[in-house]
Amino acid sequence: MVVQNTGEILCTAHGKGKEHDFRIFKNSKVRLREDIECLGDKGYQGIHKVHAKSRIPKKKPRGGELSREDKKSNQELAKIRVVGEHINRKLKVFKILSDRYRNRRKRFGLRFNLIAGLYNYELRLSKTESL
């Protein structure tokens, strides 16, 4: 989870092997406050049951087309969500997420949290230098 306006990583969750993001979210037992808006991709269908204030893009109906309003709202949501995608890209530089993890599975969570902490530290350093 990421703070949208600062780009800071709040918490991380992971699963064993290839597991869908929404399933990892549900199994993580991390719950958001009711006033926080959750942004997801099309794979998070059904998140309204878990968190009422959430937004996902509209899917194109089978054999149909999206309306202009739906396309526009999907574009606006994508412009907001791109912050999280950029953070994923920056974390993949460490190769722990982009390559197959071949070390002890027990330590994956610790190492991933350390990388997230390094990212947050670097983020704060760059903000203090710009002041």
N, C-alpha and C positions, 0 to 999 in steps of 0.2 A: 504494500500500500504506500502511496505517495501523496504528499501534500502538494496540491495543484499549483499554488502560487509561489511556493519556495523551491519546489523540486526535491525536497528532503524525503528520504525513505523512512517511513514510520515503523513498519514491521514486514517480515518476510515469512513465507510458508513454502514448503516443498513436499513432494510426494516421492514414492518409490517408483523409479522407472518412468515410463511415459504415462503421464496422467493428465487429464484435462484440467485446465485452469479453474473452471467453476467447481469441479469436484474437490480440488485442493482447497479452494476457498471455503466450501461447505464443511470439509473435514477438519479445517484448521481451528474451528470454534472461535474465530475472531469475529466479533460483532461490532458494527458501527453504531454510533449514537444516531438517534432518529433525525436529528437536524443536519447530518452530514449527507451530502449527495455522493452516490457511488456511480462511477462511470465504467461501463464495460463494453466489450465487443459483442458481436453477434452470437458468440458461443455462450454467453451468459443468460440465455433465455430461461426464464423462471426465477430470476433473481428478485423479482417483485415479491415473491412469497417469503424470501429471507429478509429483504430490506426494502421497505416501501418506497423510500426516496432514492430510486436508482434510475439510470437512463442507459438504454442500449439502442443501437441503430435499428431502424425498421428493415425487415427482410423483404426482398422482392417476392411477391406471391408466385406460386408455380404457374407458369404459362402467362403471367401478367407483367405489368410494369409498375414501378413506383410513381406516385404523383410528384409533381414539382415541389410541393410543400415537404413531402417525406424526404426527397433527395436533398433539399436545402437543409432540413433539420439534421440529416445524416452528415452533411458536410460540416455544419457548425459543431456537431459533437466530435467529429474527427479532428477539427482544429483544436479543441480543448484536450482531447485524449493524447495528442501527439507528444505532450510533455512526458507522459509515462512511457511511451514507446522510445523516446530519446534516452531515458534513464536505463531502460532495458539494453539499449545499444551500448551505453557506456559501461554497464556491468559485464557485458559479453566480451569486453576487451580482456578481462582476466581469464578467459577461456574455461572457467569452471561451469559456465552455463552453455557455452556454444559447442563444446566438445564432450565426448563421453567421459564420465567421471570414473576413473579406474582405481581410486584409492579406497580407504575404508569408508563405507557408507555411513557409518556411525558419526563420522566427523564432518560430513557434508554440510549439515546445518550450521555448525560452528564456523566453518570456513566461509560459508556464504554470508553469514551475519557479520563476520569480520570485514569482508569485502564491502558490504553495505555501509558499515561504519567508516571505512576508509573513504568511500564516496561522499558520505555526509561531511566528514572532516575536510576533505578537499573542497567541497562546496562552500563551507564556512570560511575557509582560508581565502578563497577567491573573492568572497563578499567583503571580507575585512580589508583586503588589499585594494579593492576598488574605492573604498571610502577615503 
